[in-house]
Amino acid sequence: MTALLSVSDKTNIVEFARGLIELGYEILSTGGTLKTLREEGIRAIEVSEYTQSPEMFDGRVKTLHPKIHGGILHRRKNLGDLQKAKEFGIRDISLVCVNLYPFKETIARTDDFDEIVENIDIGGPSMVRAAAKNFESVLIVTNPNDYMRVLEALKNNQNTIEFRQTMMIKAFEHTANYDCMIANYMNGRFNGGFGEQHFIAGKIVKPTRYGENPHQKGAYYEFGDFYSNNFKTLKGEISFNNLTDINNAVKIASSFGEQPCVCIVKHANPCGFAIKNNVLESYIEALKCDNVSAYGGVVAVNGEVDIELAQEINKIFIEVLVAPSITSEALKVFENKKKIKIFVCGGKVLKFPRDTQDFRHIEGGFVLQDSDKVQEDEVRNAKCVSNKKATMEQMQDLEIAYKIASLVKSNCVVYVKNSAMVAVGMGMTSRVDATKAALRKAEEMGLDLKGSVLASEAFFPFKDSIEEAHKVGVSAVIEPGGSIRDDEVIECANQNGIALYFTGIRHFLH
């Protein structure tokens, strides 16, 4: 029995090789893998010695040889294949262990295109695909995490067709992900990220109990290792809907750096937000915006949850709590709350990846775009188009309102007062309807909007939203501008003593 070992990631390859030798395998190897094995006293045959063909072109050609691919691909039940293999002295390679050149690590480390190109593996994917294609006779191994599992299967006569089929699927996933990564990188480098084809490849983290509804299957996948490395479950089982809500809550809460903010989300939309002196004060203020909707919602805390904050949160039913850290004393507060789910994400503050592109499924395909984000200086550079200018405190509130508005379903308006959201209208077909909905909810909550600021993610097509804002005492408004009726909107702001700012940038979120 012959096993071919040629890996970029050398993790546990020595132990794996020793296990294979104990089971009676001869080892074929090449390059760095061969060197590693021999340094550890493991007998292995060099591929070039076996093929009688030297490595060429600085290692670009090593395993691309009929004796390698013939040994992997010949059909063991085909007499013609067996005779041909015997005629040309081709070994029966029944196990292939290969993982690929570190392309992902290379593009993260350098922009040197020559080096990047040299880290595009050719022979590795060829061997993996060949072994996977012939899985009825060949066992393919691509992940070091599977080494012990493979050895146990071989020891216990569990190298069944079903087992090899499982490994075959993993192998094709491995090469497919690799090729997707290369194609997307090349399109990003030379075509601005929008080539003739685009590939979305994710690695499963965990199945969810079900999807959006109980009759739908679901699972969550990650790009890279973000969730595996930065997201930890402390209590409960995460659901499909939890993940989408957490995504929106953390995106908002992490948009404010290290500030001790709290965001409360229900059905993917914020119903509370505040930045105060500490996370306890922020939570209390955030809850005031809409404590009815907050029931059963998601709370994202941009700071440590201590026992005092835990006790405050525990006064109502919260389905999900996510924070960078939670003290052991705080965790005990929720012991008897069966339905609450608790997760940590990040380190000192909430951490979230900022993907460069955003896609959304539509029937029959998906739409792709560059990711949207409010730039650091966007509000500071906004143009004051009114006679009245905002105070420093109002500008701070405008920035909070504007950032939140960019992450709220359109059409939307967001009202902020003293660094806390006091009203929000979202997902409306008309901006004035969003305004009215926000004001109605604020009235229900008994919130005084006098002195608050207003942000809209897109321009006001008419002056009616400004008129509604004036009725409740809004002091300043920020919006992109760009309506054919901007002059009417500006005039209305001036008539009502409102500071009005145009950013020139729209942040629709449909």
PLY file of the C-alpha trace (Angstrom):
ply
format ascii 1.0
element vertex 510
property float x
property float y
property float z
element edge 509
property int vertex1
property int vertex2
end_header
0.00 0.00 0.00
1.28 3.42 -0.96
0.34 6.76 0.56
1.29 10.03 -1.10
1.90 12.88 1.37
2.50 16.41 0.07
1.23 19.18 2.34
1.71 22.89 2.76
0.35 22.83 6.31
2.69 20.45 8.18
0.51 20.28 11.31
0.61 16.70 12.69
1.92 15.30 9.39
4.74 13.46 11.19
2.33 11.68 13.53
0.06 10.86 10.61
2.93 9.39 8.59
4.06 7.24 11.54
0.51 5.95 11.94
0.34 5.03 8.26
3.68 3.20 8.39
2.47 1.19 11.39
-0.49 0.14 9.25
1.84 -1.10 6.50
1.89 1.88 4.13
4.92 3.01 2.15
5.23 6.78 1.95
5.76 8.80 -1.21
6.57 12.44 -0.61
8.12 15.56 -2.02
9.63 18.95 -1.21
9.16 20.37 2.27
6.99 17.47 3.38
9.71 14.95 2.51
12.30 17.02 4.36
10.09 17.23 7.47
9.49 13.48 7.48
13.14 12.54 7.01
14.26 14.94 9.73
12.02 12.97 12.08
13.52 9.66 10.97
10.55 8.61 8.87
11.39 6.59 5.77
9.83 8.07 2.67
10.44 7.69 -1.06
11.04 10.91 -2.96
8.56 11.41 -5.78
11.29 12.26 -8.30
13.13 9.05 -7.37
9.96 7.05 -8.04
9.03 8.83 -11.29
12.64 9.05 -12.48
11.85 12.63 -13.41
13.46 15.52 -11.54
11.65 18.52 -10.14
11.62 21.31 -12.69
11.23 25.08 -12.88
11.89 25.83 -9.21
9.41 23.22 -8.07
6.59 24.22 -10.40
6.60 20.69 -11.81
6.99 17.89 -9.29
3.97 15.60 -9.17
2.59 16.24 -12.66
3.63 12.81 -13.96
1.79 9.70 -15.28
3.31 7.57 -12.52
1.64 9.82 -9.93
-1.69 10.48 -11.59
-1.84 7.01 -13.09
-1.26 5.54 -9.62
-4.17 7.60 -8.30
-6.59 7.42 -11.21
-6.36 3.87 -12.62
-9.51 1.84 -12.06
-8.85 -1.13 -9.80
-11.64 -3.23 -11.32
-10.66 -2.52 -14.93
-8.33 -5.21 -16.34
-7.03 -2.90 -19.04
-6.13 -0.24 -16.44
-4.42 -2.82 -14.24
-2.37 -4.20 -17.14
-1.34 -0.70 -18.24
-0.30 0.18 -14.67
1.80 -2.99 -14.46
3.36 -2.34 -17.88
4.59 1.12 -16.87
5.55 0.30 -13.30
2.82 2.45 -11.79
2.21 2.02 -8.06
-1.25 1.66 -6.58
-1.53 4.91 -4.64
-4.50 4.22 -2.38
-4.20 7.20 -0.03
-3.47 10.81 -0.93
-2.85 13.45 1.73
-2.56 16.92 0.23
-3.34 20.47 1.29
-2.59 23.47 -0.86
-0.16 26.39 -1.05
-1.19 29.17 1.36
-2.75 31.57 -1.16
-5.03 33.22 1.41
-2.17 33.83 3.82
-0.01 35.19 1.01
-2.50 37.82 -0.20
-3.06 38.88 3.42
0.70 39.32 3.90
1.90 40.90 0.66
0.86 42.74 -2.48
3.84 41.39 -4.44
2.10 39.86 -7.45
5.03 37.62 -8.41
5.01 36.05 -4.95
1.24 35.74 -5.05
1.35 33.93 -8.39
3.99 31.50 -7.09
1.57 30.58 -4.31
-1.06 29.36 -6.74
-0.90 25.60 -6.40
-1.13 23.48 -9.54
0.01 19.99 -8.68
-1.81 19.92 -5.35
-5.33 20.55 -6.69
-4.66 18.12 -9.53
-3.83 15.32 -7.10
-6.74 16.17 -4.82
-9.22 16.16 -7.68
-7.78 12.94 -9.10
-8.04 11.14 -5.77
-11.54 12.50 -5.16
-12.66 11.41 -8.61
-11.41 7.87 -7.90
-12.79 7.74 -4.35
-14.10 4.22 -4.87
-10.50 3.07 -4.58
-8.57 6.03 -3.14
-8.85 7.76 0.23
-8.26 11.51 -0.03
-7.30 13.57 3.05
-7.08 17.37 2.89
-7.54 18.56 6.49
-5.06 17.89 9.35
-8.05 17.74 11.71
-9.05 14.49 9.99
-5.75 12.64 10.47
-6.73 10.80 13.65
-10.17 10.02 12.25
-8.57 8.50 9.14
-6.08 6.42 11.13
-8.87 5.08 13.34
-10.93 4.17 10.27
-7.99 2.33 8.72
-7.18 0.49 11.96
-10.75 -0.64 12.51
-11.59 -1.65 8.94
-13.88 1.35 8.60
-12.38 2.60 5.33
-15.72 2.01 3.66
-17.08 3.46 0.43
-19.27 5.73 2.56
-16.25 7.00 4.48
-14.29 7.67 1.30
-17.34 9.40 -0.14
-17.40 11.76 2.85
-13.71 12.54 2.37
-14.27 12.98 -1.38
-16.87 15.70 -0.74
-14.47 17.47 1.62
-11.77 17.32 -1.05
-13.91 18.91 -3.76
-14.98 21.58 -1.26
-11.29 22.21 -0.54
-10.31 22.76 -4.17
-13.50 24.65 -5.01
-12.90 27.12 -2.17
-9.29 27.52 -3.28
-10.23 28.26 -6.88
-12.99 30.65 -5.80
-10.50 32.55 -3.66
-8.05 32.92 -6.54
-10.70 33.96 -9.08
-12.23 36.53 -6.71
-8.78 37.91 -5.86
-7.86 38.32 -9.53
-11.17 40.02 -10.28
-10.62 42.28 -7.28
-7.13 43.19 -8.44
-7.85 43.71 -12.12
-11.62 44.21 -12.50
-12.59 46.20 -9.44
-14.18 43.13 -7.84
-16.80 42.69 -10.54
-15.78 40.04 -13.05
-17.85 37.89 -15.36
-18.32 35.48 -12.47
-18.30 35.92 -8.70
-18.04 33.17 -6.12
-19.37 33.03 -2.58
-17.68 30.38 -0.47
-18.31 29.91 3.22
-17.24 27.33 5.77
-19.90 25.82 8.01
-19.73 26.82 11.65
-22.79 25.01 12.88
-26.28 24.00 11.75
-29.10 25.99 13.31
-32.05 24.11 14.77
-34.07 25.37 11.81
-34.17 28.35 9.46
-36.31 31.47 9.59
-39.30 29.20 10.26
-39.47 25.69 11.79
-40.16 24.00 8.45
-36.93 25.41 6.93
-33.48 23.84 7.37
-30.69 26.24 8.30
-27.01 26.59 9.16
-24.51 29.39 9.47
-21.29 29.69 7.50
-18.30 31.98 7.84
-15.78 33.65 5.59
-12.37 32.88 7.00
-12.46 32.05 10.71
-14.17 35.06 12.27
-16.99 33.30 14.09
-14.83 30.33 15.05
-12.20 32.61 16.58
-14.24 35.54 17.90
-17.71 34.30 18.72
-18.41 32.07 21.73
-21.63 30.70 23.18
-21.97 31.03 26.96
-25.62 30.04 27.27
-28.28 28.66 24.95
-28.37 27.61 21.32
-28.14 30.21 18.58
-30.89 30.32 15.97
-31.06 31.52 12.38
-33.05 34.61 13.39
-30.73 35.29 16.33
-27.81 35.50 13.92
-29.46 38.04 11.63
-30.51 40.16 14.61
-27.07 39.90 16.23
-25.51 40.93 12.92
-27.49 44.19 12.86
-27.14 44.92 16.59
-23.38 44.43 16.62
-22.90 46.34 13.36
-24.53 49.37 14.97
-22.89 49.02 18.38
-19.41 48.45 16.91
-19.72 51.54 14.68
-18.81 53.79 17.60
-15.32 52.53 18.41
-14.68 52.10 22.13
-17.59 54.24 23.29
-19.79 52.46 25.89
-22.89 52.17 23.72
-25.79 49.74 23.82
-28.00 48.77 20.89
-31.30 46.91 21.21
-32.65 45.21 18.09
-35.96 43.50 17.35
-36.57 41.77 14.03
-33.36 43.19 12.55
-34.23 46.84 13.31
-32.99 48.97 16.23
-35.58 49.87 18.83
-33.10 51.38 21.29
-29.65 52.95 21.29
-27.62 55.15 23.61
-24.08 56.27 24.44
-23.71 57.45 28.02
-20.94 57.47 30.62
-21.00 53.69 30.99
-22.83 50.69 29.57
-25.30 50.56 32.48
-26.45 54.11 31.85
-26.48 53.44 28.10
-28.73 50.40 28.52
-31.21 52.27 30.74
-31.45 55.11 28.22
-31.61 52.78 25.20
-34.53 50.90 26.74
-36.57 54.08 27.04
-36.89 54.46 23.28
-39.22 51.45 22.94
-39.35 49.11 25.92
-42.32 47.28 24.39
-40.43 46.19 21.26
-37.31 45.47 23.33
-39.17 42.55 24.95
-37.68 39.38 23.46
-35.07 41.39 21.56
-31.31 41.35 21.13
-29.08 43.52 23.32
-25.56 44.32 22.08
-23.31 45.87 24.73
-20.04 47.52 23.67
-18.27 46.80 26.94
-18.17 44.33 29.79
-21.43 43.14 31.33
-21.04 43.20 35.11
-23.48 42.06 37.79
-25.17 45.48 38.06
-25.95 45.63 34.33
-26.98 41.97 34.32
-29.50 42.63 37.09
-30.93 45.55 35.12
-31.22 43.52 31.91
-32.80 40.67 33.86
-35.82 42.83 34.76
-37.40 42.11 31.37
-37.23 39.17 28.97
-34.32 39.54 26.57
-33.78 36.68 24.12
-30.15 37.40 23.24
-27.32 39.21 25.01
-24.03 39.74 23.18
-21.00 41.58 24.54
-17.20 41.42 24.34
-17.07 40.01 27.89
-19.39 38.99 30.73
-18.23 38.49 34.31
-18.88 35.17 36.04
-21.05 36.98 38.62
-23.11 38.53 35.83
-23.54 35.16 34.14
-24.97 33.68 37.34
-27.73 36.31 37.29
-29.18 34.60 34.20
-28.86 31.00 35.43
-32.59 30.61 36.02
-33.60 32.32 32.80
-34.07 29.29 30.54
-34.71 31.10 27.28
-31.99 33.76 27.29
-29.02 33.14 25.01
-25.68 34.71 25.83
-22.68 35.17 23.53
-19.35 36.95 23.65
-17.85 38.58 20.57
-14.59 40.48 20.29
-12.14 41.40 23.07
-12.22 44.72 24.91
-15.04 45.97 22.67
-17.39 44.34 20.19
-15.52 43.19 17.12
-17.06 42.60 13.74
-15.57 41.98 10.30
-16.04 44.67 7.70
-16.59 42.79 4.47
-15.60 44.78 1.40
-18.56 43.49 -0.59
-22.20 42.86 0.16
-24.53 40.45 -1.63
-28.21 39.64 -1.39
-30.08 36.68 -2.74
-32.77 37.27 -5.32
-34.68 34.47 -7.05
-32.37 32.95 -9.63
-29.22 34.70 -8.44
-27.86 37.50 -6.30
-26.94 41.17 -6.52
-23.46 42.27 -5.53
-22.15 45.64 -4.45
-19.36 47.32 -2.53
-20.21 47.43 1.17
-21.63 50.66 2.51
-20.25 52.54 5.50
-20.51 56.04 6.92
-17.01 57.48 6.67
-15.36 58.92 9.77
-15.45 62.49 8.48
-18.77 62.28 6.65
-20.84 64.17 9.21
-18.02 66.56 10.11
-17.70 67.50 6.43
-21.45 67.86 5.89
-22.48 71.22 4.40
-24.64 73.51 6.52
-27.29 74.81 4.09
-29.41 76.66 6.66
-28.99 80.00 8.35
-28.72 78.33 11.72
-25.75 76.12 12.64
-25.76 73.17 15.01
-23.98 73.29 18.36
-21.16 70.88 19.18
-23.58 68.73 21.20
-26.08 68.70 18.35
-23.35 67.67 15.89
-22.53 64.70 18.12
-26.18 63.70 18.15
-26.38 64.17 14.37
-23.46 61.79 13.88
-25.09 59.14 16.07
-28.43 59.52 14.31
-26.83 59.43 10.85
-24.78 56.30 11.54
-27.82 54.49 12.91
-29.96 55.62 9.96
-27.44 54.10 7.54
-28.07 50.70 9.17
-31.87 50.93 9.40
-34.22 49.60 6.72
-35.32 52.28 4.27
-37.25 54.48 4.18
-36.19 55.59 7.64
-35.75 58.49 10.03
-33.86 58.45 13.34
-34.25 60.92 16.21
-31.48 61.31 18.79
-31.38 63.43 21.92
-28.50 63.66 24.39
-26.72 60.73 22.71
-29.74 58.42 22.93
-32.18 57.37 20.22
-35.64 58.64 21.15
-37.59 57.69 18.03
-37.15 55.66 14.87
-39.31 55.01 11.82
-38.18 52.36 9.38
-39.12 50.25 6.40
-41.81 52.61 5.10
-42.76 53.26 1.48
-42.89 56.98 2.22
-40.47 59.06 4.30
-43.27 61.13 5.80
-44.95 57.88 6.91
-41.67 56.87 8.56
-41.62 60.26 10.29
-45.19 59.90 11.51
-44.61 56.33 12.73
-41.55 57.44 14.69
-43.39 60.34 16.29
-46.39 58.18 17.17
-44.16 55.62 18.93
-42.30 58.38 20.80
-45.61 59.75 22.02
-46.65 56.26 23.20
-43.38 55.99 25.12
-43.89 59.41 26.69
-40.65 60.76 25.22
-40.06 64.48 24.78
-38.41 65.14 21.40
-37.88 68.85 21.96
-34.24 69.63 21.22
-33.64 66.31 19.45
-31.94 65.96 16.08
-33.19 64.07 13.05
-31.30 62.00 10.48
-32.53 60.56 7.20
-30.55 58.10 5.09
-31.88 59.69 1.84
-33.12 63.10 0.82
-36.49 64.53 1.81
-38.51 64.81 -1.42
-40.84 67.34 0.17
-40.75 69.75 3.08
-43.50 67.85 4.96
-41.04 65.79 7.06
-39.30 69.02 8.16
-42.69 70.47 9.13
-43.47 67.36 11.18
-40.06 67.57 12.83
-40.62 71.20 13.76
-43.92 70.36 15.47
-42.07 68.21 18.05
-39.16 70.60 18.53
-36.39 69.09 16.39
-33.36 71.41 16.49
-31.19 70.03 13.67
-31.53 67.74 10.66
-28.97 65.84 8.59
-29.73 64.25 5.21
-27.95 63.66 1.89
-29.74 66.38 -0.05
-30.18 66.10 -3.80
-33.93 66.55 -4.19
-35.29 68.85 -6.90
-37.13 70.50 -4.00
-34.06 71.05 -1.81
-34.68 74.81 -1.93
-38.16 74.30 -0.42
-36.72 72.04 2.29
-33.98 74.58 3.12
-36.51 77.42 3.23
-38.75 75.40 5.56
-35.78 74.72 7.87
-34.92 78.42 7.95
-38.53 79.43 8.64
-38.61 77.08 11.62
-35.15 77.80 13.01
-33.76 74.34 12.27
-30.09 73.69 11.47
-29.96 71.68 8.23
-26.96 69.72 6.93
-26.43 67.96 3.59
-23.86 65.14 3.36
-24.15 64.51 -0.37
-24.10 60.74 0.26
-27.13 58.43 0.33
-27.20 55.32 2.55
-30.18 53.26 1.43
-30.65 49.88 3.12
-33.54 48.04 1.48
0 1
1 2
2 3
3 4
4 5
5 6
6 7
7 8
8 9
9 10
10 11
11 12
12 13
13 14
14 15
15 16
16 17
17 18
18 19
19 20
20 21
21 22
22 23
23 24
24 25
25 26
26 27
27 28
28 29
29 30
30 31
31 32
32 33
33 34
34 35
35 36
36 37
37 38
38 39
39 40
40 41
41 42
42 43
43 44
44 45
45 46
46 47
47 48
48 49
49 50
50 51
51 52
52 53
53 54
54 55
55 56
56 57
57 58
58 59
59 60
60 61
61 62
62 63
63 64
64 65
65 66
66 67
67 68
68 69
69 70
70 71
71 72
72 73
73 74
74 75
75 76
76 77
77 78
78 79
79 80
80 81
81 82
82 83
83 84
84 85
85 86
86 87
87 88
88 89
89 90
90 91
91 92
92 93
93 94
94 95
95 96
96 97
97 98
98 99
99 100
100 101
101 102
102 103
103 104
104 105
105 106
106 107
107 108
108 109
109 110
110 111
111 112
112 113
113 114
114 115
115 116
116 117
117 118
118 119
119 120
120 121
121 122
122 123
123 124
124 125
125 126
126 127
127 128
128 129
129 130
130 131
131 132
132 133
133 134
134 135
135 136
136 137
137 138
138 139
139 140
140 141
141 142
142 143
143 144
144 145
145 146
146 147
147 148
148 149
149 150
150 151
151 152
152 153
153 154
154 155
155 156
156 157
157 158
158 159
159 160
160 161
161 162
162 163
163 164
164 165
165 166
166 167
167 168
168 169
169 170
170 171
171 172
172 173
173 174
174 175
175 176
176 177
177 178
178 179
179 180
180 181
181 182
182 183
183 184
184 185
185 186
186 187
187 188
188 189
189 190
190 191
191 192
192 193
193 194
194 195
195 196
196 197
197 198
198 199
199 200
200 201
201 202
202 203
203 204
204 205
205 206
206 207
207 208
208 209
209 210
210 211
211 212
212 213
213 214
214 215
215 216
216 217
217 218
218 219
219 220
220 221
221 222
222 223
223 224
224 225
225 226
226 227
227 228
228 229
229 230
230 231
231 232
232 233
233 234
234 235
235 236
236 237
237 238
238 239
239 240
240 241
241 242
242 243
243 244
244 245
245 246
246 247
247 248
248 249
249 250
250 251
251 252
252 253
253 254
254 255
255 256
256 257
257 258
258 259
259 260
260 261
261 262
262 263
263 264
264 265
265 266
266 267
267 268
268 269
269 270
270 271
271 272
272 273
273 274
274 275
275 276
276 277
277 278
278 279
279 280
280 281
281 282
282 283
283 284
284 285
285 286
286 287
287 288
288 289
289 290
290 291
291 292
292 293
293 294
294 295
295 296
296 297
297 298
298 299
299 300
300 301
301 302
302 303
303 304
304 305
305 306
306 307
307 308
308 309
309 310
310 311
311 312
312 313
313 314
314 315
315 316
316 317
317 318
318 319
319 320
320 321
321 322
322 323
323 324
324 325
325 326
326 327
327 328
328 329
329 330
330 331
331 332
332 333
333 334
334 335
335 336
336 337
337 338
338 339
339 340
340 341
341 342
342 343
343 344
344 345
345 346
346 347
347 348
348 349
349 350
350 351
351 352
352 353
353 354
354 355
355 356
356 357
357 358
358 359
359 360
360 361
361 362
362 363
363 364
364 365
365 366
366 367
367 368
368 369
369 370
370 371
371 372
372 373
373 374
374 375
375 376
376 377
377 378
378 379
379 380
380 381
381 382
382 383
383 384
384 385
385 386
386 387
387 388
388 389
389 390
390 391
391 392
392 393
393 394
394 395
395 396
396 397
397 398
398 399
399 400
400 401
401 402
402 403
403 404
404 405
405 406
406 407
407 408
408 409
409 410
410 411
411 412
412 413
413 414
414 415
415 416
416 417
417 418
418 419
419 420
420 421
421 422
422 423
423 424
424 425
425 426
426 427
427 428
428 429
429 430
430 431
431 432
432 433
433 434
434 435
435 436
436 437
437 438
438 439
439 440
440 441
441 442
442 443
443 444
444 445
445 446
446 447
447 448
448 449
449 450
450 451
451 452
452 453
453 454
454 455
455 456
456 457
457 458
458 459
459 460
460 461
461 462
462 463
463 464
464 465
465 466
466 467
467 468
468 469
469 470
470 471
471 472
472 473
473 474
474 475
475 476
476 477
477 478
478 479
479 480
480 481
481 482
482 483
483 484
484 485
485 486
486 487
487 488
488 489
489 490
490 491
491 492
492 493
493 494
494 495
495 496
496 497
497 498
498 499
499 500
500 501
501 502
502 503
503 504
504 505
505 506
506 507
507 508
508 509
